[in-house]
Amino acid sequence: METNTQTDQVTNYVYIHVPFCLRKCSYCSFFSVNFSQEASSRFVKYLIKEINLFKQKYNIKPKTIYFGGGTPSLLTAAQINLIISQFDIAETEEITLECNPVNITNEFAKELTLTQINRISLGAQSFLDKELKVLGRLHKADEIRNAYKLLRAYRYNNISLDLIYGLPNQTKEDVEFSLDEIIKLEPEHISTYCLSLEKDVPLFSKIDQIPADEKVAEFYYLIRNKLISAEFEHYEISNFAKSGFESNHNLCYWNDKYYLGFGPSASGYLDFNSKTVCHPERSRRRDHLIRYNNSVNFEIYHKMLDEKKIMIDKIILNNDDHEKEYIFLGLRKAAGLNLEEFENKFKTDFTKKYDKVLHKFNNLLEINERTIKLKSEAYFISNEIFSEFM
Ligand code: SF4
């Protein structure tokens, strides 16, 4: 592969997958393996190789960098610094580190202040110890509170907390309890997740104890109403933020921006704008976008980089795929989908093309000349609506 043909395509969003956990949680399908210092050092070495191979090809000027996982808080501050130093961060506004409460010791929180991390996403999930146990989390509720207080003490002023709902045998009171605890902490951002279980995770054995859809919908609207009353903006189906604290990184996905993903299992989304990878007929084709997925197999990932290759597993998105994704992601935002932007991108009139779907869901959609949005009562059944556009 040629590597000396940097394009003028600027890539502003960077995701780094840190593929280690201390122990697998019982509901989790994200890619991660057991942590060891040795594996972590090797990971950083290869990650830097990967970043530098991309840098020879793409002009990377991150507005956001997101360390996700896995458990990025297993990295040392020195490793985090080394990774960040590979990028030109002159224009970087947001660098997020996903953290597990068990890793937030006084020492780690203090060291973190020596890095450029300016946003923390803390995996709380629940404030009931019985639920944390079912989820296989390593921490108890008090450890979340302590971790949060430590981060605040070290002046982290942009903290997001995660909450999972729809757990086996969960009651409305259980959801309300965790939610009240989160609100008391006054984070800037809250991400909520409805539990969804793949067949191969241990918690799948309790799938018959998961509350019925109507109950889970009740939980969802309880969360939404309480957070809105606590002055959070519901800016995306699953995300809430105090004004000005939306996740800029996640907005890149919903706003159809290109991004690069580094690390095993990471994926990226790009214009096929390169001499070495473009189709010879690209200029005559509209299907020029790609998604690439890095291998989850460390050996394959290392081999690819030893051979100076990147983006081995690519999927070309044709115009139709792109359009569907654009609709699905755009409608997740409370701001909705911008019709003019849609028409400019896809050279088609949205309201004419999707007339039947718009008619079918007329009472669940809000349409004016400029935007189309889901009404709040449609949020919980959004997937049903999205599938009609597919
Ligand atoms: S810590 Fe996070 S990534 Fe790791 S197993 Fe638990 S949920 Fe999954």
Residues whose N, C-alpha, C, O or C-beta is under 5 A from the ligand:
A	BS01	SF4	C21 R23 K24 C25 C28 F30 S32 G69 G70
